[in-house]
C-alpha cells in the first residue's frame, strides 16, 4: 500500500448531513464502560471534567496494510477516510483543549489492542476508547455503516458536560478541521 494515511486524497466525497445525529443534543450519556488504550475502563457518564470531547471515527489504518475493501472503495465512502489526520489534529490542539477544561477521547469500534498501535504511532496524549461491541453507539443511536464485514461508526464529535451531550458536530469534514472547530466552540461556551 503506497497510500499515506496522514494525508487524505484531495478528491474525497463530502458527507451530507442525513439527520442521523439530530436527536443527540440534550441526551444523557449512557453509563457504559469502555476499554481505553491507557489500560483502564472509562465510563463517560461519570467523567468529571468540565467538558468531555469524544470524537468518533470509523477506523484508523496501519502503515503498509490495505484499507478495508481497498483504497479506492474506502475512499469512495463519504466521510470514511481521514481518521489518522483527525487524531493528529486533536493531538496538535490538545494543550488548547486542556486549557479550556476539556478531556479528550477518540472512539471507534476497533478493539483496544488495535487502537494501541495507532495511539503509540501517532503519539496521542489522550486515550482511544473501544466500542467493539457497539454498546455505546447503539445506546445513543449513533449513525453507523457496515463495510467489508466491519460495523463502523460514522465520523462525529460529541461535546459532553456533566454527563449530558451539549453539542454534536456531524458530519465532520474534512476530518482534520474537527479539533479546531471544537476549540472555537468551547472558547465561546466557557461561561455557560
PyMOL commands that set and color helices and strands:
alter all, ss='L'
color gray80, all
select helices_A, chain A and resi 44-46+71-75+83-92+94-99+112-121+135-140+175-187
alter helices_A, ss='H'
color red, helices_A
select strands_A, chain A and resi 33-36+41-43+51-56+102-108+128-130+144-147+150-153+156-161+164-169
alter strands_A, ss='S'
color yellow, strands_A
deselect
rebuild
show_as cartoon
